[in-house]
């Protein structure tokens, strides 16, 4: 399965401290923990001895300890201590399954199988003029591709986000450009009239968007409103969408915000994004089928949908099977 060779976000880094942290990815249970050097480790959340969840155990002496019989595992997954046999040296076969893990964009990323795909990029992460923070997680009863497609879609603004990102009487979508990229696609020249395009809006504005799919389950948008329509001079923002595919029709979602605002409290910035996504969530969870159809004949399309149609073609060409039909 190609999805197992990709990097996926599974938890916020700030949540993983001294205790083991349970996570789920592609219908597999995972435990995250920090070794004696503070390095993040990721194991299958199943003790190889009697199958207990390692996430119910503890980290002791820089080792992960099983809650059932106290077996202790080193950072590489090797069992190094069996309390019932204190003089026993566990062989190499006595080991927990170990996964690759990285920290980036405030998240812990796990790859279940070896691969060469990079982490989804977020250029704004390195922009010192933009403040970064996480929003989420949101557990959504929808497939990861359905959520990405919604993120790329502007023609729902006037209905799902009426009074915020759009208005029914201004729902027309001007033509825009879509091109393939090594990681997916880029849509440019996207414009939308918005009553309140961001937290600091002082007037309705024509807002220009750029979208980029940075991986099968990740995307970034940048948006710049008309000058003079925000309380913050030179306002701009980038928002990255990162999705952990928990199951075929269940996802955990984070947004990485990068905004030209170093003064507003974190919770005020998160509140705007929370409002927008919780407007999307019930609609996403209502869609049938729950998985995204890759056959373009399965649902109807118009010119306003060309970014989402291109996304479906990209998934099909990439061999993605999880969360699609």
Long-range contacts (C-beta under 8 A, 24 or more apart in sequence): 1-26, 1-321, 1-322, 2-318, 2-319, 2-320, 2-321, 3-216, 3-245, 3-320, 3-321, 3-322, 4-111, 4-112, 4-113, 4-115, 5-111, 5-112, 5-113, 5-114, 5-115, 5-116, 5-117, 6-111, 6-115, 6-117, 6-215, 6-216, 6-217, 7-102, 7-109, 7-110, 7-111, 7-117, 7-118, 7-119, 7-120, 7-215, 8-109, 8-110, 8-111, 8-217, 8-244, 8-245, 9-105, 9-107, 9-108, 9-109, 9-242, 9-243, 9-244, 9-252, 9-254, 10-42, 10-107, 10-108, 10-109, 10-110, 10-244, 10-252, 11-107, 11-108, 12-106, 12-107, 12-108, 12-134, 12-137, 12-254, 13-40, 13-103, 13-106, 13-107, 13-108, 14-106, 16-40, 16-108, 18-59, 19-58, 19-59, 20-54, 20-55, 20-56, 20-57, 20-58, 20-59, 20-64, 21-55, 22-53, 22-55, 23-108, 23-110, 23-244, 24-244, 24-246, 24-247, 24-252, 25-110, 25-112, 25-244, 25-245, 25-246, 26-112, 26-245, 26-246, 26-322, 27-246, 27-247, 27-248, 28-112, 29-53, 29-55, 30-99, 30-110, 31-55, 31-64, 32-101, 32-108, 32-110, 33-59, 33-64, 34-59, 35-59, 35-62, 35-63, 35-74, 35-75, 36-61, 36-62, 37-62, 39-75, 40-101, 40-102, 40-103, 40-108, 41-75, 41-98, 41-101, 42-98, 42-99, 42-100, 42-101, 42-108, 42-110, 43-73, 43-77, 43-96, 43-97, 43-98, 43-99, 44-96, 44-97, 44-99, 46-96, 46-97, 47-71, 47-96, 48-79, 48-94, 48-95, 48-96, 48-97, 54-96, 64-96, 105-132, 105-240, 105-242, 105-256, 106-132, 106-133, 106-134, 106-256, 107-134, 107-242, 107-254, 107-256, 117-215, 120-183, 120-214, 120-215, 120-218, 120-240, 120-242, 121-183, 121-214, 121-220, 122-214, 122-220, 122-238, 122-240, 122-256, 122-258, 123-220, 123-238, 124-220, 124-222, 124-238, 124-240, 124-258, 125-256, 125-258, 127-258, 129-260, 130-236, 130-237, 130-238, 130-258, 130-259, 130-260, 131-257, 131-258, 131-259, 131-260, 131-261, 131-262, 132-256, 132-257, 132-258, 133-256, 133-257, 133-266, 133-269, 133-270, 134-254, 134-255, 134-256, 134-257, 135-254, 135-255, 135-256, 135-257, 135-269, 135-270, 135-273, 135-274, 135-277, 136-252, 136-253, 136-254, 136-255, 137-244, 137-252, 137-253, 137-254, 138-252, 138-253, 138-254, 138-277, 138-278, 138-281, 139-246, 139-250, 139-251, 139-252, 139-253, 140-250, 140-251, 140-252, 140-253, 140-281, 140-284, 140-285, 141-249, 141-250, 141-285, 141-290, 142-249, 142-250, 142-251, 142-284, 142-285, 142-287, 142-290, 143-245, 143-248, 143-249, 143-250, 143-251, 143-290, 143-291, 143-292, 143-323, 143-324, 144-216, 144-217, 144-243, 144-244, 144-245, 144-251, 144-322, 144-323, 145-216, 145-217, 145-291, 145-292, 145-311, 145-312, 145-315, 145-320, 145-323, 145-324, 146-284, 146-287, 146-290, 146-291, 146-292, 146-323, 147-241, 147-243, 147-251, 147-253, 147-284, 148-213, 148-216, 148-217, 148-218, 148-219, 148-241, 148-243, 148-311, 149-292, 149-308, 149-311, 149-312, 150-280, 150-283, 150-284, 151-211, 151-219, 151-221, 151-241, 152-187, 152-211, 152-213, 152-219, 152-307, 152-308, 152-311, 153-305, 153-307, 153-308, 154-190, 154-192, 154-209, 154-304, 155-304, 155-305, 156-283, 157-192, 157-194, 160-279, 160-280, 160-283, 161-276, 161-279, 161-280, 163-195, 163-196, 164-194, 164-195, 164-196, 164-275, 164-276, 164-279, 165-192, 165-194, 165-195, 165-196, 165-197, 165-276, 166-192, 166-193, 166-194, 166-195, 167-193, 167-195, 173-304, 175-303, 176-306, 176-307, 178-306, 178-307, 178-310, 180-310, 180-314, 181-212, 181-213, 183-212, 183-213, 183-214, 183-215, 184-212, 184-213, 184-214, 184-215, 184-216, 184-219, 184-311, 184-314, 185-211, 185-212, 185-213, 185-307, 185-310, 185-311, 185-314, 186-210, 186-211, 186-212, 186-213, 187-211, 187-212, 187-307, 187-310, 190-307, 194-225, 197-223, 197-225, 197-229, 197-230, 198-223, 198-225, 198-230, 198-235, 198-237, 198-259, 198-272, 199-261, 199-264, 199-268, 199-269, 199-271, 199-272, 200-230, 200-231, 200-232, 200-235, 200-261, 200-264, 201-225, 201-229, 201-230, 201-231, 202-229, 202-230, 202-231, 203-228, 203-229, 204-229, 205-229, 205-230, 211-307, 213-311, 213-314, 214-240, 216-314, 216-315, 216-318, 216-320, 217-242, 217-243, 217-244, 217-245, 217-323, 218-242, 218-243, 232-260, 232-261, 234-260, 235-259, 235-260, 235-261, 236-260, 239-273, 245-322, 245-323, 248-290, 248-291, 248-322, 248-323, 249-290, 249-291, 249-323, 251-323, 253-277, 289-325, 291-323, 291-324, 291-325, 292-323, 292-324, 292-325, 293-324, 293-325, 294-324, 294-325, 298-325
